[in-house]
Amino acid sequence: MATHSAHPGGGFNPPDPTDRGGPDYGRFIEAVRTLQDHARGADAPDEVFTEAADLIEKVSALLAPYEADEWNAPSGRRLDLPNRGNITSVPLRVSVTDGRVGGTVRFRRYHLGRNGAVHGGVLGLMFDSLLGYTAASLTQSPYQRTAHLGIDYRQIVPIGKQLQVDAGIDRIEGRKIFVTGRVLDDGRVLTEGDALFVRLKPGQP
């Protein structure tokens, strides 16, 4: 097992791109996400869960000898995949157009709160990724941390439907970057988020 360590440059360093994991790494990530969906939604006979637990434990044992620290694992460093192949994040497909970030998001069964709605905490995770990407890409300033994140839950955000996202920078005050974004369903605003990101000083954690 690899020794976990901090990056010598300090805090939030941009990932070093990699193709580690090969052409099937994206398929691997998608398979894990689909497994999470099934784990959340399955109502199977007891013996099916027993068999599934055995199989998952075998997969965990297969991967265990290869654990790496955050600077060397492919997760978060596969720039060819949504959210750089980070399984923790809600997958976003976004691009920059005319000084704003726009794209799509689709929440899965794993993200369910209750009654078909996305869990509110998952929306926080998604907004942190969306707004952080917006601040970093529009300012070309990857060394930053979230100082504040707020969400207005205006309407139910459904799982299983492709939705639109939109975000931009409101203003910049020194090291402070103020960002807002939205999740929309065919132009109808479902939820809005605002965040403050602070540029890190050299070597700052």
Rosetta blueprint (number, residue, H / E / L):
1 M L
2 A L
3 T L
4 H L
5 S L
6 A L
7 H L
8 P L
9 G L
10 G L
11 G L
12 F L
13 N L
14 P L
15 P L
16 D L
17 P L
18 T L
19 D L
20 R L
21 G L
22 G H
23 P H
24 D H
25 Y H
26 G H
27 R H
28 F H
29 I H
30 E H
31 A H
32 V H
33 R H
34 T H
35 L H
36 Q H
37 D H
38 H H
39 A H
40 R H
41 G H
42 A L
43 D L
44 A L
45 P L
46 D H
47 E H
48 V H
49 F H
50 T H
51 E H
52 A H
53 A H
54 D H
55 L H
56 I H
57 E H
58 K H
59 V H
60 S H
61 A H
62 L H
63 L H
64 A H
65 P H
66 Y H
67 E L
68 A L
69 D L
70 E L
71 W L
72 N L
73 A L
74 P L
75 S L
76 G L
77 R L
78 R L
79 L L
80 D L
81 L L
82 P H
83 N H
84 R H
85 G H
86 N L
87 I L
88 T L
89 S L
90 V L
91 P L
92 L E
93 R E
94 V E
95 S E
96 V E
97 T E
98 D L
99 G L
100 R E
101 V E
102 G E
103 G E
104 T E
105 V E
106 R E
107 F L
108 R L
109 R H
110 Y H
111 H H
112 L E
113 G L
114 R L
115 N L
116 G L
117 A E
118 V E
119 H L
120 G H
121 G H
122 V H
123 L H
124 G H
125 L H
126 M H
127 F H
128 D H
129 S H
130 L H
131 L H
132 G H
133 Y H
134 T H
135 A H
136 A H
137 S H
138 L H
139 T H
140 Q L
141 S L
142 P L
143 Y L
144 Q E
145 R E
146 T E
147 A E
148 H E
149 L E
150 G E
151 I E
152 D E
153 Y E
154 R L
155 Q L
156 I L
157 V L
158 P E
159 I L
160 G L
161 K L
162 Q E
163 L E
164 Q E
165 V E
166 D E
167 A E
168 G E
169 I E
170 D E
171 R E
172 I E
173 E E
174 G L
175 R L
176 K E
177 I E
178 F E
179 V E
180 T E
181 G E
182 R E
183 V E
184 L E
185 D E
186 D L
187 G L
188 R E
189 V E
190 L E
191 T E
192 E E
193 G E
194 D E
195 A E
196 L E
197 F E
198 V E
199 R E
200 L L
201 K L
202 P L
203 G L
204 Q L
205 P L
